[in-house]
């Protein structure tokens, strides 16, 4: 997710882009994803009160904060690429935030029950994707991934446009391509994981005029991943 820490000084254009994204998409998207992900967590962990969870690439931490409320878990840890400015250090919203290098998660093996990568992987290179998923599986019992699937040129360009609106103002690059079903499966396998549950379609933009026609539900997916057991 986009991080407010990513670019300190923003131009009027960037501020306008952020405002547009907030009004049309971000809040609704966070609400919907929080419900979907908290439901997945509750199905796998009947008792959630003591769960240890980490949001990898946490952005503004709004998603993990809302998931914690829905699933009634302890506050989530959040890590991202950016240093926390001194003026935010005392804010409750950032109490469980830490900076990391984007490759190595600063935690012991199986330190967390649940890990989350929400719209993070498509911004990384192939090698970085494998490293990040492998690291997440090392420190988490299960990993939940939310990302995009492209189905040809039209979907790719529309996803790039959506990424531009949601990320450019924060200084986050827009990828040239997105996952296909087969490339995502290959990534998970290469990182030592296996997909144990998936939601192949999420209608994140149905609240917008013509949203379901232009921004298709099957461009968005959620996957639950576990470490593959060696035999």
N, C-alpha and C positions, 0 to 999 in steps of 0.2 A: 504494500500500500504506500501511497505517497506520504512523505514525511515533511512536516513543517520545519524540521531542522535542516533540510537538504540545501536550502538556499536562503541565506540570512536576509539580504536586501533584494526586494522584488520590485520590478518596474510596474508602472500602471497597467501595462498589458498583462503581465503575469498575475497581478492582483485581480484583474477582471476575469481572467481565465479560471482562477481559483473560485471566484464567486459564482461563475456560471456552473462549474462542476458541482459545487456544494448545493446549489439550488436545484439542479436538474437530476442529479444522480447520487452523490456521495451518501447522503443521509439515508435515503431509501435503500441503497445497496447494502450499507452497513447493517441496517435493521434486518433485512431479509437474510443475509449471510449469517448473522449472529444466531438467528433462529434455526437455520439449517444445520449449522455446525454444532450448536448446543444439543440439538436432537440426536445427532450422531454420537456425541460424547455420552449422553445419557443411555443410549442403547448399549454401549460397550462397557460403561461403568455405572452399575445401578446405584452405587454410593459415590457421590461426587464431592462431598464436602472437603475431603482431604487431598483431592487431586493436585498434583504439581504440573503446571503447564507453562509453555513458553511460546511466544509469538515471534517467529524469526523473520526479520524484515517488517517490524511492527508498525512502521509509519507513525500516525498520530495516536496509536494505541486505543482508538475508539472502538475498533472491532473486538479486540480481546477483552476490553472492559465490559462491553455489552454481553459477550459470551459468558463471562464470569457471573454476571447477574442472572442470565437466563438459566444456565446450568448449575447455578448455586455452588460454584467452586471458590477456592481461595483466589485472591488477585493474581493475575498472570504476570510472569516475567516477560519483558519485551527487549529485544535486541535489534539494532540497526547499525548502519554504517557511520552514523554521524555523532559527533561529540555533543553532549548536553550542555547548552549555554548556562552560564552561572545563574542567570535570572530565572531559569526554570528549575534549578536544583531543589528548591524547597516546595515545589508544587506537587500536590498529592498525585496528580495524573501521571507524573514521571518518577514516582518513588521506586518503581521496580524496573526501571529502564537501565540498559547498559550498552555501550558501544562495542562493536566487534568488527573483525576485518573482512567479513563477508565470506569467509572460507572455514574458519575454525571456531566452533561454538565453545565458549569458555565454560564447560560443565563436564562433570564426570560421566562415565558410562551409565545409562539408565537413570540419570538424575531426574528425569521428568516422565510423567505418565503420558502426556499429550504434547505434541508439537504441531505448529501451524505454519504453513508457507502459503500466504494468500497473495496471489498475483505478484509473486517475487521471481519465480524461476524463469519466466520468459524474458526478463531483463538481463539474465546472465548468459555467458557463453556456454557451449556444450560441456566443456571440462568443468566449469564452475558449477553448472547444474548438478553434475554427478557428485562433485565434492560436497556440495551443500546438502543434497538428499542423503548421501552416505553419512555425513556428520549428524544430521537430524535423526537418522535411524539409530545412530550410536547412542545418543543422549536421551532418546524418547522411546517409550514402549510402542506407541502408535504415532504416525504422522498423518496429518490431514493437509491435503494440497488442494487449493482452489486456483484454477488457471484457465487459460483460453485454448480452444481447439480451432484451427483454421480448416476450412473446407473449400479450398480454391482461392482464386485471386480476389473475388469480391469480398469474401469474409476477411481475408488478410488485410485488405486496404481499409475496410471498415473498423477492424480491430486496431489498426495503426492510428486511425483518426481518433478513436475512443481513448487510446493511450496518450495521444498528443494532448487532448483536452484535459485528461486527468493527471498527467505527469510533467508535461513540458515546463509548466510554470515553476515546478520545484527543482528543475535542473536534471530530471531523470530522463535518460535516453529512451527513444522509441525503437523497439526491435524491428528488424526487417522481416522476420518470419515468426510463426508461432508453432506450437506443438500440433502434430497430427496424432490420431489415436495410436498409431504404431510407434511413432517416435517417443511418445510419453511412456508407453509400455517398455520400450527398449531402455529408456533412461532409468526407470525404476529397477529393472532387472540388473542393469550394469552397476547400480548403486547398492545392490544386495537386498533389495526389497521385493515385496509382492503386493499387488492391489487386492485387498480383501473385501472392499465395498466401493461402489461408485454411484454418483448421481450424474448422469451424462447430459442433463439439460437443466438449466436454471434460467427462468424468465426474469432477469434482473431489470429489464427496461419496459415492462408491460404497463407501467404507470405513465409512460410518455406517449404522446400522440403518435400512432403508427409504430410504436416501439417494438412490438412483436414481429412486425413485417420487415422492418429495416435492420434491427439488431436481434438476431435469432437466438433462441434459447439454447440451441445445441452448439453455440460457440463458447459456452461457459460450462465448466464441469467441476465437481468435487470428487476427490479420491481419498480413501482411507488406506494407508500403507503400513505394513508390518515388516520387520526384518525377516528375511528368508532364512529358514532353519536349515543348516548344512546337514547332509546325510552321508 
